[in-house]
Amino acid sequence: MLRIFQWKTGSQSARMLAGLAGGLCMLLAGNALAFGLDDVAERAQALAASGYEEPVSNLPAELRKMAFADYQRLRFNPEHAYWKDAETPFHLQFYHQGMHFDTPVRINEITATDVREIRYDPAMFQFDGVEIDPAALEGLGFAGFKVLYPLNKKDKQDEVMTLLGASYFRIIGKGQWYGLSARGLAIDTALPVGEEFPRFREFWVERPQADRRNLVIYALLDSPRATGAYRMVLTPGKDSTLDVQAKVYLREPVGKLGIAPLTSMFLFGANQPSDSLNFRPQLHDSEGLAIHAGNGEWLWRPLNNPKRLAVSAFSVENPRGFGLMQRTRDFNRYEDLDDRYELRPSGWVETRGDWGKGHVELVEIPTPDETNDNIVAFWSPEKQPEPGQSLDLEYRLHFSMDEPSLHDPKLAWVQQTRVSAGDVKQANLIRQPDGSTALIVDFVGPVLEQLAEDAPVTTRVSIDDNAELVENNLRYNTVTKGWRLTLRLKVRDPARPVEMRAALVDGEKTLSETWTYQIPPHE
């Protein structure tokens, strides 16, 4: 759910901040079981009422200037895993500071009797030949942490969640590889003023009992113009989930507020082949944005790697969900033995309660290689909380390779989108290019498999005024037991994008999600 509440400002909040800074830990230490989201929210509220203080780095120069390859050598020693000898299926391991991870993050443990800080100790780490003055490591602090759980085998601890950098975190389920990331909050993404990256400055992790199969994490978020309190419940499994409750406070208005942001990578794919010769047909962590609107409509937008920044907004009231999806699961569509893109999960945001009016925003950033996350998606409310108000929201994050389970079984979905030079078959059977662009869209799903080949399935297509539609052809696909749509169009101005939509219908009945696509500018 998403709600806005009023809270008091002024000297009362200043006194609250001072009191909390000195007394919260002592209070909670005597009553750990009472620790909850409201305790973190009090700190976030008090921080929002005070001026922002830039985090102070305590990182020695030799760690800040190190190369990425050297940073990877600073490995946590599994023998020092937190809770390793406790009666719980979860273990914690920690990230060392280094490079741009140069600010300590406070991490606390909540037990049945108290709340205590988990203190940094260089003995927890293996430095693998990296020479560092031991005195420089004293009291350094952690950069973040990871959660381990017997995800794939009962006798083996596997990473299931990692939290490192700003408010970023990644989660995987059984048999999955890390791909897209989630974040606590996004501010001013893709605006000329530059993006602001809130950071989780402190965590509290509940030690679970032996029979618990989920882990509760609290987080305090801070940035120049916003603070936040988060309660996150991690449930590992075939499809791991994270239930999120959050209270967000603004210090001052922002240009754009991004709720439940997802970040991913799209370099090239079936709808946008590689510009250079590459043995990998597709290379992406996600291939499309899916949206389940409040009115029940489902949208599917294939991703692009544009030549210049592209921002698309999809107006939705009370969204039921949205996500960056990796629908293609065949290895031969990627052919990458090292990075296994077919095993990277989709990230789906299932909203809880009414979120009101707003839009799902998709940001696509040009990237020359796969090392850059260039795709961002989030919900942006039409009405932001004023400074002095809290924005309350709840949602569940799904990390899944079973995309049909997240979709409406009564509607078909897009299996693939392919782009080609348009042509016309001549009398001699030779295909002659005619200067058009062809888009081939395959719709699949149980609702189509139940139909006869000659069922009266038609299309509902719309294209903006920057293109002329010269062909709209729909035919039964005997291989997939679905329908293939071919659209051929001529772009009027290549310097402008072309927007289009299409869906399958049977009379007045909608049979599929709505495919929405953008041909990006070519100049």
C-alpha positions in Angstrom: 0.0 0.0 0.0 1.0 3.6 -0.4 -0.1 6.3 2.1 1.1 9.7 3.1 1.1 10.8 6.8 1.9 14.1 8.5 4.5 14.4 11.2 5.8 17.2 13.3 8.8 19.3 12.5 10.9 22.0 14.2 12.6 21.9 17.6 10.7 18.8 18.7 12.3 16.8 15.8 15.7 18.2 16.7 15.3 17.1 20.3 14.1 13.7 19.0 17.2 13.3 16.9 19.5 14.1 19.7 17.7 11.7 22.1 17.6 8.9 19.5 21.3 9.2 18.7 22.2 8.7 22.4 19.5 6.5 23.7 18.0 4.3 21.0 20.6 1.5 21.2 20.4 1.4 25.0 16.6 1.3 24.9 16.5 -1.5 22.3 19.2 -3.6 24.0 16.8 -4.1 26.9 13.8 -4.9 24.8 15.1 -6.4 21.5 11.9 -8.3 20.7 10.1 -5.0 20.5 12.4 -3.7 17.7 10.5 -3.0 14.5 10.0 -0.7 11.6 8.7 2.1 13.7 12.0 2.2 15.6 13.9 2.7 12.4 11.2 5.2 11.1 11.8 7.4 14.2 15.4 7.7 13.2 14.6 8.3 9.6 12.0 11.0 10.6 14.5 12.7 12.9 17.2 12.6 10.2 14.8 14.2 7.7 14.1 17.1 10.1 17.8 17.8 10.4 20.4 18.9 7.8 22.1 16.2 5.7 25.6 15.2 6.8 27.8 13.8 4.1 29.1 10.3 5.1 32.8 10.4 6.1 35.1 8.0 4.5 37.8 6.3 6.7 39.3 4.3 3.9 43.1 4.4 3.5 44.5 5.6 0.2 45.9 2.3 -0.8 42.4 0.7 -0.6 40.6 3.6 -2.3 43.0 3.6 -5.3 43.1 -0.2 -5.8 42.0 -1.8 -9.1 38.9 -3.9 -9.3 41.0 -7.1 -9.7 42.8 -6.3 -6.4 39.5 -5.5 -4.7 38.3 -9.0 -5.6 41.2 -10.4 -3.7 39.8 -9.0 -0.5 37.7 -12.1 0.2 35.7 -12.9 3.3 36.9 -16.1 5.0 34.0 -18.6 5.1 35.3 -20.0 8.4 34.3 -16.7 10.0 30.8 -16.7 8.6 28.4 -15.1 11.1 26.0 -17.6 12.6 28.1 -20.4 11.3 27.9 -22.3 14.6 24.4 -21.1 15.4 21.2 -23.1 15.1 19.9 -21.3 12.0 20.0 -22.1 8.3 21.2 -18.6 7.4 24.8 -17.3 7.5 26.1 -13.8 7.0 29.3 -12.8 5.3 30.7 -9.3 4.9 32.2 -7.1 2.2 35.5 -5.2 2.8 35.7 -1.6 2.0 37.7 -0.7 -1.2 37.6 1.4 -4.4 34.4 3.4 -4.4 33.0 1.3 -1.6 34.7 3.8 0.7 32.2 4.5 3.5 31.5 2.1 6.4 28.0 0.7 6.8 26.9 -0.1 10.4 25.5 -3.7 10.7 23.6 -4.8 13.8 22.3 -8.1 15.0 18.9 -8.5 16.8 18.7 -11.4 19.1 16.1 -12.6 21.7 17.9 -10.6 24.4 19.6 -7.6 22.8 20.7 -5.5 19.8 24.5 -5.4 19.2 26.8 -4.1 16.5 28.6 -6.7 14.4 32.1 -5.2 14.5 34.7 -5.3 11.8 37.7 -7.5 12.3 40.4 -7.8 9.6 40.9 -11.4 10.7 37.6 -12.1 9.0 39.2 -11.5 5.6 41.7 -13.1 3.3 43.9 -10.4 1.6 45.5 -12.8 -0.9 48.8 -10.9 -1.2 47.4 -7.4 -1.1 49.8 -5.5 1.0 48.1 -3.1 3.5 49.4 -1.6 6.7 47.6 -3.5 9.5 47.3 -0.2 11.5 45.2 1.3 8.6 42.6 -1.5 9.0 41.8 -0.8 12.6 38.1 0.1 13.2 37.5 0.3 9.4 34.0 -1.1 9.2 32.2 -3.1 6.5 31.1 -2.0 3.0 28.0 -4.3 3.0 27.1 -7.9 3.5 25.7 -11.0 1.9 23.2 -13.7 3.0 23.8 -17.4 2.5 21.3 -20.2 2.7 21.2 -23.9 1.7 19.4 -23.0 -1.5 20.5 -25.7 -4.0 21.7 -28.4 -1.6 20.9 -29.1 2.0 24.5 -29.4 3.0 25.9 -26.4 1.1 25.5 -22.7 1.8 24.8 -20.6 -1.3 24.6 -16.8 -1.7 20.9 -15.8 -1.9 21.2 -12.0 -1.3 23.9 -9.4 -1.5 23.7 -5.8 -0.3 26.6 -3.6 -1.5 26.8 0.0 -2.6 24.2 2.9 -2.2 20.8 1.1 -1.7 21.5 -1.6 -4.2 20.8 -5.3 -3.5 20.5 -8.5 -5.6 18.6 -11.7 -4.9 18.5 -15.1 -6.6 16.5 -18.3 -6.3 17.4 -21.9 -6.8 19.6 -22.6 -9.8 19.7 -18.9 -10.7 22.7 -16.6 -11.4 22.9 -13.0 -10.3 21.6 -10.5 -12.9 19.5 -7.5 -12.3 19.6 -5.4 -9.1 16.9 -3.8 -7.0 17.2 -0.5 -5.0 15.6 1.1 -2.0 14.9 4.4 -3.7 15.7 6.4 -6.8 15.8 10.2 -7.0 16.0 12.3 -10.2 16.9 9.5 -12.5 17.7 10.7 -16.1 17.1 14.4 -15.2 19.6 17.1 -16.3 20.4 17.9 -12.7 22.0 14.5 -12.2 20.8 11.5 -10.2 21.0 11.3 -6.4 21.8 7.9 -5.0 20.4 7.3 -1.5 22.4 4.8 0.6 21.6 2.3 3.3 23.7 3.7 6.1 22.7 1.1 8.8 21.2 -2.4 8.9 19.6 -4.5 11.7 19.4 -8.2 11.0 17.2 -10.6 13.1 18.9 -13.8 14.1 16.3 -16.4 12.9 15.5 -19.6 14.9 16.4 -23.0 13.5 12.9 -23.6 12.1 12.6 -20.2 10.4 12.9 -20.1 6.6 12.9 -16.4 6.2 15.2 -13.6 7.3 14.1 -10.1 8.6 16.4 -7.1 7.7 15.8 -3.5 8.7 17.5 -0.7 6.9 18.0 3.1 7.5 18.3 5.0 4.2 19.8 8.5 3.9 20.6 11.0 1.1 20.8 14.8 0.7 17.0 15.1 0.1 15.4 11.9 1.5 15.5 9.4 4.3 13.7 6.1 4.7 13.0 3.2 7.0 12.7 -0.3 5.5 11.6 -3.7 6.7 12.6 -6.5 4.3 11.7 -10.2 4.8 13.8 -12.5 2.6 12.3 -15.9 1.8 14.7 -18.1 -0.3 13.3 -20.8 -2.6 12.8 -21.8 -6.2 11.7 -18.2 -6.7 13.1 -16.1 -3.8 11.0 -13.2 -2.6 11.5 -10.1 -0.6 8.5 -8.5 1.2 9.2 -4.8 1.7 7.6 -2.2 4.0 9.0 1.3 3.7 8.5 4.7 5.1 10.1 7.5 3.0 10.6 11.1 4.2 11.8 14.0 2.1 14.0 16.8 3.4 13.1 18.9 0.4 11.2 18.4 -2.9 12.8 16.3 -5.6 12.3 16.4 -9.3 11.4 12.7 -9.6 10.8 10.0 -7.0 11.4 6.4 -8.0 9.7 3.7 -6.0 10.8 0.0 -6.1 13.5 0.7 -8.7 15.0 -2.1 -10.7 18.3 -1.8 -12.6 19.5 -4.1 -15.4 21.5 -4.4 -18.6 20.5 -4.8 -22.2 23.3 -4.7 -24.8 21.7 -6.5 -27.8 18.9 -9.1 -28.5 16.5 -10.5 -31.0 14.9 -7.1 -31.6 18.2 -5.3 -31.8 21.1 -7.5 -33.0 24.7 -6.7 -32.3 26.3 -4.1 -34.6 29.5 -6.2 -34.7 30.0 -9.9 -35.4 29.4 -11.8 -32.1 28.9 -15.5 -31.5 26.3 -14.7 -28.8 22.9 -14.0 -30.4 21.6 -12.1 -27.4 23.3 -10.4 -24.4 21.2 -9.0 -21.7 20.1 -9.5 -18.0 16.6 -8.4 -18.9 14.8 -8.2 -22.3 11.6 -6.4 -21.6 9.4 -4.4 -19.2 6.1 -5.9 -18.1 3.3 -3.9 -16.5 0.1 -5.1 -14.9 -2.1 -2.1 -14.8 -4.9 -1.4 -12.3 -7.5 -1.8 -14.9 -6.3 -5.4 -15.6 -4.4 -4.6 -18.8 -1.0 -6.3 -19.3 1.8 -4.4 -21.2 5.0 -5.8 -22.7 7.7 -3.4 -23.9 10.9 -5.0 -25.4 14.1 -3.2 -24.3 16.5 -1.2 -26.5 20.1 -0.1 -26.3 19.5 3.4 -27.8 22.0 5.7 -29.4 21.0 8.4 -26.9 19.1 8.5 -23.6 15.5 7.4 -23.9 12.8 7.8 -21.2 9.3 6.3 -21.6 6.5 6.8 -19.1 3.4 4.5 -18.9 0.6 6.2 -17.0 -1.0 3.7 -14.6 -3.4 4.1 -11.7 -3.0 1.6 -8.8 -0.6 -0.7 -10.6 -0.8 -4.3 -9.7 2.8 -5.0 -10.7 5.7 -4.3 -13.0 9.1 -5.8 -13.6 12.1 -6.2 -15.8 11.8 -9.7 -17.3 14.1 -12.3 -18.9 11.6 -14.4 -20.8 14.0 -16.2 -23.1 15.3 -19.4 -21.3 17.0 -21.3 -24.1 20.8 -21.6 -23.8 21.2 -21.5 -27.6 19.7 -18.0 -27.6 22.7 -16.8 -25.6 25.6 -19.3 -26.1 27.5 -17.9 -23.2 29.1 -20.6 -21.0 30.7 -18.1 -18.7 27.9 -15.7 -17.9 24.8 -17.9 -18.4 22.3 -15.2 -19.2 19.5 -17.8 -19.5 19.8 -18.4 -15.8 19.4 -14.8 -14.7 16.1 -14.1 -12.9 13.3 -11.8 -13.8 12.5 -9.1 -11.2 8.8 -8.5 -10.6 7.3 -5.9 -8.2 4.0 -7.1 -6.8 2.3 -4.0 -5.3 0.3 -4.2 -2.1 -2.7 -1.9 -1.6 -3.6 1.1 -3.7 -0.7 3.2 -4.9 -2.8 5.8 -6.6 -2.0 7.8 -9.7 1.4 7.8 -11.3 3.4 6.1 -14.0 5.9 3.4 -14.5 9.0 4.9 -16.0 11.5 3.1 -18.2 15.0 4.6 -18.7 17.2 3.3 -21.4 20.9 4.5 -21.5 23.3 3.9 -24.4 26.1 1.4 -23.4 29.0 0.0 -25.5 29.4 -3.2 -23.5 27.8 -5.5 -20.9 29.7 -4.0 -17.9 27.3 -1.1 -17.5 23.8 -1.3 -16.1 21.8 0.8 -18.6 18.2 0.0 -17.9 16.1 1.4 -15.0 12.4 0.9 -14.2 10.4 2.3 -11.3 7.1 3.6 -10.2 6.8 7.4 -9.8 3.8 8.7 -7.9 1.9 11.6 -9.3 1.8 13.2 -5.9 5.0 13.3 -3.9 5.0 13.7 -0.1 5.8 17.2 1.0 8.7 17.7 3.4 7.2 16.9 6.8 5.1 13.9 5.5 5.9 10.2 5.2 5.2 8.1 2.2 4.2 4.5 3.3 4.4 1.7 0.8 4.4 -2.1 0.7 5.3 -4.5 -2.1 6.8 -8.0 -2.8 9.8 -8.5 -5.0 9.9 -11.8 -7.0 13.1 -13.2 -8.5 12.0 -15.9 -10.9 12.8 -17.9 -14.0 9.2 -19.0 -14.2 7.7 -16.0 -16.0 4.4 -17.6 -16.9 3.6 -18.1 -13.2 3.7 -14.3 -12.8 1.4 -13.7 -15.8 -2.3 -13.9 -16.2 -3.0 -17.4 -17.5 -6.1 -16.1 -19.4 -3.9 -13.9 -21.6 -1.3 -14.8 -24.2 2.1 -13.2 -23.9 4.9 -12.2 -26.3 7.5 -14.9 -26.7 9.8 -12.9 -28.9 10.2 -9.7 -31.0 12.4 -9.7 -34.0 13.3 -6.8 -36.3 14.3 -7.1 -39.9 14.7 -5.1 -43.1 11.3 -5.2 -44.8 10.9 -6.9 -48.2 8.4 -8.0 -50.8 8.4 -11.5 -52.3 8.6 -11.2 -56.1 7.0 -13.5 -58.7 10.4 -15.2 -59.0 10.2 -15.9 -55.2 13.2 -13.5 -54.6 12.6 -11.2 -51.6 13.2 -7.6 -52.7 13.9 -5.0 -49.9 11.5 -2.1 -50.2 13.0 0.3 -47.6 10.5 -0.7 -44.9 11.2 -2.1 -41.4 9.6 -5.4 -40.5 8.7 -6.5 -36.9 7.9 -10.1 -36.2 6.0 -10.7 -32.9 5.2 -14.2 -31.6 2.3 -14.6 -29.2 2.1 -17.8 -27.1 0.2 -19.2 -24.2 -2.4 -21.8 -23.1 -5.3 -19.5 -24.2 -4.0 -19.7 -27.8 -3.1 -23.4 -27.7 -6.8 -24.1 -27.0 -7.9 -22.4 -30.2 -8.3 -24.0 -33.6 -5.9 -22.9 -36.4 -8.8 -21.2 -38.2 -10.1 -19.4 -35.1 -11.2 -15.8 -35.9 -8.1 -14.2 -34.2 -7.4 -10.7 -35.4 -5.1 -7.8 -34.3 -5.7 -4.4 -32.7 -2.7 -2.2 -34.0 -1.9 1.5 -33.6 1.2 3.4 -34.8 2.1 7.0 -34.3 2.3 9.6 -37.1 6.0 9.0 -37.7 5.5 5.8 -39.7 3.3 4.5 -42.4 1.9 0.9 -41.9 2.3 -1.0 -45.1 1.6 -4.5 -43.9 -0.3 -6.1 -41.0 -0.3 -9.8 -41.3 -1.3 -12.4 -38.7 -0.9 -16.1 -39.2 -1.1 -19.3 -37.1 2.3 -20.5 -35.9 2.3 -24.3 -36.2 5.5 -24.6 -34.2 4.5 -22.7 -31.0 0.7 -23.3 -31.4 0.4 -19.5 -31.1 0.1 -16.7 -33.6 2.8 -14.7 -35.4 2.2 -11.0 -36.2 4.2 -9.3 -38.9 4.1 -5.5 -39.1 5.9 -3.7 -41.9 6.2 0.0 -41.8 8.1 2.9 -43.4 9.6 5.4 -41.0 9.1 9.0 -42.0 11.8 10.8 -39.9 14.6 8.5 -38.7 15.7 11.2 -36.2 12.5 10.6 -34.3 11.3 7.5 -32.5 8.3 5.5 -33.6 5.8 4.3 -31.0 3.4 1.4 -31.7 1.0 -1.0 -29.9 -0.5 -4.3 -30.8 -2.7 -7.0 -29.2 -4.6 -10.1 -30.3 -8.4 -10.1 -30.1 -11.3 -12.2 -30.9 -14.1 -9.8 -31.6 -14.4 -7.7 -28.4 -12.4 -10.2 -26.4 -8.8 -9.4 -25.7 -6.6 -12.6 -26.1 -3.2 -11.2 -25.2 -1.1 -8.7 -23.4 -0.5 -5.4 -25.3 2.8 -5.4 -27.1 4.1 -1.8 -27.0 7.3 -1.0 -28.9 9.6 1.9 -29.7 11.8 2.1 -32.8 14.5 4.4 -31.4 15.9 7.3 -33.4 18.7 6.3 -35.8 20.4 9.6 -35.9 
